[in-house]
């Protein structure tokens, strides 16, 4: 994931899909060139639609990283048991 953070302008669809899957997202469907991923993270459902283009536009990378970062922050804010 660090590679993607450092260079958001040259990310392949496969790289982003792998990061999303690592964070619990599942590939739900595709319609044309658009692929939809959904994930249940910390009780919230998140959905991302990513066009299958090479390279993926930076805005989609930023959106995916923002969701992952929000989940990370939420985990850090939880009290220890």
N, CA, C and O atoms as a GROMACS GRO file, in nm:
protein
  324
    1UNK      N    1   0.082  -0.118   0.000
    1UNK     CA    2   0.000   0.000   0.000
    1UNK      C    3   0.088   0.126   0.000
    1UNK      O    4   0.047   0.230  -0.052
    2UNK      N    5   0.204   0.117   0.056
    2UNK     CA    6   0.295   0.232   0.060
    2UNK      C    7   0.335   0.275  -0.080
    2UNK      O    8   0.349   0.394  -0.108
    3UNK      N    9   0.354   0.179  -0.169
    3UNK     CA   10   0.390   0.210  -0.308
    3UNK      C   11   0.280   0.293  -0.373
    3UNK      O   12   0.308   0.388  -0.446
    4UNK      N   13   0.156   0.258  -0.347
    4UNK     CA   14   0.042   0.330  -0.404
    4UNK      C   15   0.036   0.472  -0.347
    4UNK      O   16   0.009   0.567  -0.420
    5UNK      N   17   0.060   0.486  -0.217
    5UNK     CA   18   0.058   0.618  -0.155
    5UNK      C   19   0.164   0.710  -0.215
    5UNK      O   20   0.140   0.829  -0.235
    6UNK      N   21   0.279   0.655  -0.244
    6UNK     CA   22   0.389   0.737  -0.293
    6UNK      C   23   0.374   0.776  -0.440
    6UNK      O   24   0.427   0.879  -0.482
    7UNK      N   25   0.304   0.695  -0.518
    7UNK     CA   26   0.289   0.724  -0.661
    7UNK      C   27   0.147   0.689  -0.703
    7UNK      O   28   0.122   0.581  -0.756
    8UNK      N   29   0.055   0.781  -0.681
    8UNK     CA   30  -0.087   0.757  -0.712
    8UNK      C   31  -0.118   0.771  -0.860
    8UNK      O   32  -0.230   0.741  -0.902
    9UNK      N   33  -0.023   0.815  -0.938
    9UNK     CA   34  -0.049   0.839  -1.080
    9UNK      C   35  -0.018   0.720  -1.168
    9UNK      O   36  -0.048   0.722  -1.288
   10UNK      N   37   0.041   0.617  -1.113
   10UNK     CA   38   0.078   0.502  -1.195
   10UNK      C   39   0.044   0.372  -1.123
   10UNK      O   40   0.132   0.291  -1.094
   11UNK      N   41  -0.084   0.354  -1.094
   11UNK     CA   42  -0.130   0.237  -1.021
   11UNK      C   43  -0.213   0.152  -1.115
   11UNK      O   44  -0.302   0.203  -1.183
   12UNK      N   45  -0.184   0.023  -1.120
   12UNK     CA   46  -0.263  -0.065  -1.204
   12UNK      C   47  -0.392  -0.104  -1.132
   12UNK      O   48  -0.402  -0.098  -1.010
   13UNK      N   49  -0.489  -0.145  -1.211
   13UNK     CA   50  -0.615  -0.191  -1.155
   13UNK      C   51  -0.591  -0.309  -1.061
   13UNK      O   52  -0.651  -0.317  -0.954
   14UNK      N   53  -0.504  -0.399  -1.100
   14UNK     CA   54  -0.475  -0.518  -1.021
   14UNK      C   55  -0.416  -0.482  -0.884
   14UNK      O   56  -0.451  -0.542  -0.783
   15UNK      N   57  -0.327  -0.381  -0.882
   15UNK     CA   58  -0.269  -0.338  -0.754
   15UNK      C   59  -0.375  -0.282  -0.661
   15UNK      O   60  -0.379  -0.316  -0.542
   16UNK      N   61  -0.461  -0.197  -0.714
   16UNK     CA   62  -0.566  -0.139  -0.630
   16UNK      C   63  -0.665  -0.246  -0.585
   16UNK      O   64  -0.707  -0.245  -0.469
   17UNK      N   65  -0.702  -0.336  -0.674
   17UNK     CA   66  -0.793  -0.444  -0.637
   17UNK      C   67  -0.735  -0.528  -0.524
   17UNK      O   68  -0.808  -0.569  -0.433
   18UNK      N   69  -0.605  -0.555  -0.527
   18UNK     CA   70  -0.541  -0.635  -0.423
   18UNK      C   71  -0.544  -0.564  -0.288
   18UNK      O   72  -0.570  -0.626  -0.186
   19UNK      N   73  -0.518  -0.433  -0.288
   19UNK     CA   74  -0.523  -0.356  -0.164
   19UNK      C   75  -0.665  -0.358  -0.107
   19UNK      O   76  -0.684  -0.378   0.013
   20UNK      N   77  -0.764  -0.338  -0.193
   20UNK     CA   78  -0.902  -0.340  -0.147
   20UNK      C   79  -0.939  -0.477  -0.089
   20UNK      O   80  -1.003  -0.484   0.016
   21UNK      N   81  -0.898  -0.583  -0.156
   21UNK     CA   82  -0.926  -0.718  -0.106
   21UNK      C   83  -0.854  -0.744   0.026
   21UNK      O   84  -0.908  -0.810   0.114
   22UNK      N   85  -0.734  -0.692   0.040
   22UNK     CA   86  -0.660  -0.706   0.166
   22UNK      C   87  -0.735  -0.640   0.282
   22UNK      O   88  -0.722  -0.683   0.396
   23UNK      N   89  -0.812  -0.536   0.252
   23UNK     CA   90  -0.888  -0.465   0.354
   23UNK      C   91  -1.031  -0.515   0.365
   23UNK      O   92  -1.115  -0.451   0.429
   24UNK      N   93  -1.060  -0.630   0.304
   24UNK     CA   94  -1.190  -0.692   0.322
   24UNK      C   95  -1.295  -0.656   0.218
   24UNK      O   96  -1.411  -0.695   0.232
   25UNK      N   97  -1.258  -0.584   0.114
   25UNK     CA   98  -1.353  -0.553   0.009
   25UNK      C   99  -1.367  -0.674  -0.084
   25UNK      O  100  -1.272  -0.750  -0.105
   26UNK      N  101  -1.486  -0.691  -0.137
   26UNK     CA  102  -1.513  -0.798  -0.231
   26UNK      C  103  -1.555  -0.740  -0.364
   26UNK      O  104  -1.625  -0.639  -0.371
   27UNK      N  105  -1.510  -0.804  -0.471
   27UNK     CA  106  -1.556  -0.766  -0.604
   27UNK      C  107  -1.700  -0.812  -0.616
   27UNK      O  108  -1.729  -0.931  -0.598
   28UNK      N  109  -1.791  -0.720  -0.646
   28UNK     CA  110  -1.933  -0.751  -0.650
   28UNK      C  111  -1.980  -0.774  -0.793
   28UNK      O  112  -2.046  -0.873  -0.823
   29UNK      N  113  -1.945  -0.681  -0.882
   29UNK     CA  114  -1.991  -0.694  -1.021
   29UNK      C  115  -1.914  -0.598  -1.110
   29UNK      O  116  -1.843  -0.509  -1.063
   30UNK      N  117  -1.931  -0.619  -1.238
   30UNK     CA  118  -1.877  -0.523  -1.334
   30UNK      C  119  -1.984  -0.494  -1.438
   30UNK      O  120  -2.064  -0.581  -1.475
   31UNK      N  121  -1.984  -0.372  -1.483
   31UNK     CA  122  -2.075  -0.329  -1.588
   31UNK      C  123  -1.993  -0.246  -1.684
   31UNK      O  124  -1.951  -0.135  -1.652
   32UNK      N  125  -1.969  -0.301  -1.802
   32UNK     CA  126  -1.879  -0.235  -1.894
   32UNK      C  127  -1.739  -0.237  -1.837
   32UNK      O  128  -1.688  -0.343  -1.800
   33UNK      N  129  -1.677  -0.122  -1.829
   33UNK     CA  130  -1.541  -0.116  -1.775
   33UNK      C  131  -1.539  -0.082  -1.626
   33UNK      O  132  -1.432  -0.071  -1.567
   34UNK      N  133  -1.656  -0.065  -1.564
   34UNK     CA  134  -1.663  -0.027  -1.424
   34UNK      C  135  -1.678  -0.150  -1.334
   34UNK      O  136  -1.766  -0.234  -1.354
   35UNK      N  137  -1.590  -0.158  -1.235
   35UNK     CA  138  -1.591  -0.270  -1.141
   35UNK      C  139  -1.630  -0.217  -1.004
   35UNK      O  140  -1.577  -0.116  -0.957
   36UNK      N  141  -1.722  -0.286  -0.940
   36UNK     CA  142  -1.772  -0.242  -0.810
   36UNK      C  143  -1.719  -0.333  -0.700
   36UNK      O  144  -1.726  -0.455  -0.708
   37UNK      N  145  -1.665  -0.268  -0.597
   37UNK     CA  146  -1.616  -0.337  -0.478
   37UNK      C  147  -1.697  -0.290  -0.359
   37UNK      O  148  -1.730  -0.171  -0.349
   38UNK      N  149  -1.730  -0.381  -0.271
   38UNK     CA  150  -1.801  -0.344  -0.149
   38UNK      C  151  -1.732  -0.409  -0.031
   38UNK      O  152  -1.680  -0.520  -0.039
   39UNK      N  153  -1.733  -0.336   0.080
   39UNK     CA  154  -1.671  -0.389   0.200
   39UNK      C  155  -1.747  -0.345   0.323
   39UNK      O  156  -1.800  -0.234   0.328
   40UNK      N  157  -1.752  -0.431   0.421
   40UNK     CA  158  -1.811  -0.399   0.550
   40UNK      C  159  -1.696  -0.381   0.647
   40UNK      O  160  -1.629  -0.477   0.686
   41UNK      N  161  -1.673  -0.256   0.683
   41UNK     CA  162  -1.560  -0.224   0.770
   41UNK      C  163  -1.610  -0.149   0.892
   41UNK      O  164  -1.670  -0.042   0.881
   42UNK      N  165  -1.585  -0.205   1.007
   42UNK     CA  166  -1.624  -0.143   1.134
   42UNK      C  167  -1.773  -0.109   1.136
   42UNK      O  168  -1.813  -0.003   1.184
   43UNK      N  169  -1.857  -0.200   1.084
   43UNK     CA  170  -2.000  -0.183   1.088
   43UNK      C  171  -2.059  -0.093   0.980
   43UNK      O  172  -2.180  -0.073   0.977
   44UNK      N  173  -1.976  -0.039   0.895
   44UNK     CA  174  -2.023   0.047   0.786
   44UNK      C  175  -1.998  -0.021   0.653
   44UNK      O  176  -1.896  -0.087   0.633
   45UNK      N  177  -2.092  -0.005   0.562
   45UNK     CA  178  -2.074  -0.060   0.428
   45UNK      C  179  -2.018   0.050   0.338
   45UNK      O  180  -2.071   0.160   0.330
   46UNK      N  181  -1.910   0.016   0.272
   46UNK     CA  182  -1.846   0.108   0.178
   46UNK      C  183  -1.854   0.046   0.039
   46UNK      O  184  -1.838  -0.075   0.023
   47UNK      N  185  -1.879   0.128  -0.060
   47UNK     CA  186  -1.882   0.083  -0.198
   47UNK      C  187  -1.794   0.173  -0.283
   47UNK      O  188  -1.796   0.296  -0.271
   48UNK      N  189  -1.716   0.111  -0.367
   48UNK     CA  190  -1.629   0.184  -0.459
   48UNK      C  191  -1.650   0.130  -0.599
   48UNK      O  192  -1.650   0.008  -0.621
   49UNK      N  193  -1.668   0.218  -0.693
   49UNK     CA  194  -1.676   0.180  -0.833
   49UNK      C  195  -1.551   0.233  -0.901
   49UNK      O  196  -1.525   0.353  -0.904
   50UNK      N  197  -1.473   0.140  -0.955
   50UNK     CA  198  -1.345   0.174  -1.015
   50UNK      C  199  -1.348   0.139  -1.164
   50UNK      O  200  -1.370   0.023  -1.199
   51UNK      N  201  -1.327   0.237  -1.252
   51UNK     CA  202  -1.318   0.206  -1.394
   51UNK      C  203  -1.189   0.129  -1.424
   51UNK      O  204  -1.083   0.159  -1.369
   52UNK      N  205  -1.199   0.032  -1.510
   52UNK     CA  206  -1.083  -0.048  -1.547
   52UNK      C  207  -1.009   0.022  -1.661
   52UNK      O  208  -1.027  -0.010  -1.778
   53UNK      N  209  -0.927   0.118  -1.625
   53UNK     CA  210  -0.844   0.191  -1.720
   53UNK      C  211  -0.699   0.181  -1.674
   53UNK      O  212  -0.671   0.153  -1.557
   54UNK      N  213  -0.609   0.205  -1.766
   54UNK     CA  214  -0.467   0.199  -1.731
   54UNK      C  215  -0.402   0.332  -1.762
   54UNK      O  216  -0.409   0.376  -1.877
   55UNK      N  217  -0.341   0.398  -1.669
   55UNK     CA  218  -0.351   0.372  -1.525
   55UNK      C  219  -0.484   0.424  -1.471
   55UNK      O  220  -0.555   0.498  -1.538
   56UNK      N  221  -0.515   0.386  -1.350
   56UNK     CA  222  -0.637   0.433  -1.285
   56UNK      C  223  -0.617   0.579  -1.249
   56UNK      O  224  -0.509   0.620  -1.207
   57UNK      N  225  -0.722   0.658  -1.267
   57UNK     CA  226  -0.712   0.800  -1.235
   57UNK      C  227  -0.686   0.820  -1.086
   57UNK      O  228  -0.735   0.745  -1.002
   58UNK      N  229  -0.608   0.920  -1.057
   58UNK     CA  230  -0.564   0.948  -0.921
   58UNK      C  231  -0.681   0.968  -0.825
   58UNK      O  232  -0.670   0.934  -0.707
   59UNK      N  233  -0.791   1.023  -0.872
   59UNK     CA  234  -0.907   1.048  -0.784
   59UNK      C  235  -0.960   0.918  -0.724
   59UNK      O  236  -1.004   0.917  -0.609
   60UNK      N  237  -0.959   0.810  -0.800
   60UNK     CA  238  -1.008   0.681  -0.748
   60UNK      C  239  -0.912   0.623  -0.645
   60UNK      O  240  -0.955   0.562  -0.547
   61UNK      N  241  -0.785   0.643  -0.666
   61UNK     CA  242  -0.685   0.597  -0.570
   61UNK      C  243  -0.702   0.674  -0.439
   61UNK      O  244  -0.700   0.616  -0.331
   62UNK      N  245  -0.717   0.805  -0.451
   62UNK     CA  246  -0.733   0.891  -0.333
   62UNK      C  247  -0.858   0.852  -0.255
   62UNK      O  248  -0.855   0.847  -0.132
   63UNK      N  249  -0.967   0.823  -0.325
   63UNK     CA  250  -1.091   0.783  -0.258
   63UNK      C  251  -1.073   0.651  -0.182
   63UNK      O  252  -1.116   0.640  -0.067
   64UNK      N  253  -1.011   0.554  -0.244
   64UNK     CA  254  -0.988   0.426  -0.178
   64UNK      C  255  -0.899   0.442  -0.055
   64UNK      O  256  -0.927   0.385   0.050
   65UNK      N  257  -0.792   0.519  -0.067
   65UNK     CA  258  -0.702   0.541   0.046
   65UNK      C  259  -0.771   0.617   0.158
   65UNK      O  260  -0.745   0.591   0.276
   66UNK      N  261  -0.859   0.710   0.124
   66UNK     CA  262  -0.932   0.786   0.226
   66UNK      C  263  -1.023   0.693   0.308
   66UNK      O  264  -1.033   0.708   0.430
   67UNK      N  265  -1.087   0.599   0.242
   67UNK     CA  266  -1.173   0.504   0.314
   67UNK      C  267  -1.088   0.417   0.406
   67UNK      O  268  -1.124   0.394   0.522
   68UNK      N  269  -0.977   0.368   0.356
   68UNK     CA  270  -0.889   0.283   0.438
   68UNK      C  271  -0.835   0.362   0.556
   68UNK      O  272  -0.829   0.310   0.667
   69UNK      N  273  -0.795   0.488   0.534
   69UNK     CA  274  -0.744   0.572   0.642
   69UNK      C  275  -0.851   0.600   0.748
   69UNK      O  276  -0.821   0.602   0.867
   70UNK      N  277  -0.975   0.620   0.704
   70UNK     CA  278  -1.085   0.644   0.799
   70UNK      C  279  -1.106   0.522   0.887
   70UNK      O  280  -1.132   0.534   1.006
   71UNK      N  281  -1.095   0.404   0.828
   71UNK     CA  282  -1.111   0.281   0.905
   71UNK      C  283  -0.995   0.267   1.003
   71UNK      O  284  -1.016   0.228   1.118
   72UNK      N  285  -0.876   0.297   0.959
   72UNK     CA  286  -0.758   0.290   1.048
   72UNK      C  287  -0.773   0.384   1.167
   72UNK      O  288  -0.746   0.346   1.281
   73UNK      N  289  -0.817   0.508   1.141
   73UNK     CA  290  -0.836   0.605   1.249
   73UNK      C  291  -0.943   0.558   1.346
   73UNK      O  292  -0.928   0.574   1.468
   74UNK      N  293  -1.050   0.501   1.293
   74UNK     CA  294  -1.158   0.450   1.377
   74UNK      C  295  -1.105   0.339   1.467
   74UNK      O  296  -1.141   0.332   1.585
   75UNK      N  297  -1.020   0.252   1.414
   75UNK     CA  298  -0.962   0.145   1.494
   75UNK      C  299  -0.872   0.201   1.603
   75UNK      O  300  -0.870   0.149   1.715
   76UNK      N  301  -0.798   0.308   1.573
   76UNK     CA  302  -0.709   0.370   1.672
   76UNK      C  303  -0.787   0.438   1.783
   76UNK      O  304  -0.738   0.447   1.896
   77UNK      N  305  -0.907   0.486   1.753
   77UNK     CA  306  -0.989   0.556   1.852
   77UNK      C  307  -1.065   0.462   1.945
   77UNK      O  308  -1.119   0.505   2.047
   78UNK      N  309  -1.070   0.334   1.911
   78UNK     CA  310  -1.145   0.239   1.994
   78UNK      C  311  -1.069   0.213   2.124
   78UNK      O  312  -0.947   0.196   2.122
   79UNK      N  313  -1.140   0.208   2.238
   79UNK     CA  314  -1.072   0.179   2.364
   79UNK      C  315  -1.025   0.034   2.369
   79UNK      O  316  -1.088  -0.056   2.313
   80UNK      N  317  -0.915   0.014   2.434
   80UNK     CA  318  -0.862  -0.122   2.450
   80UNK      C  319  -0.949  -0.198   2.548
   80UNK      O  320  -1.002  -0.143   2.644
   81UNK      N  321  -0.963  -0.328   2.520
   81UNK     CA  322  -1.042  -0.412   2.612
   81UNK      C  323  -0.954  -0.482   2.709
   81UNK      O  324  -1.002  -0.557   2.794
   0.00000   0.00000   0.00000
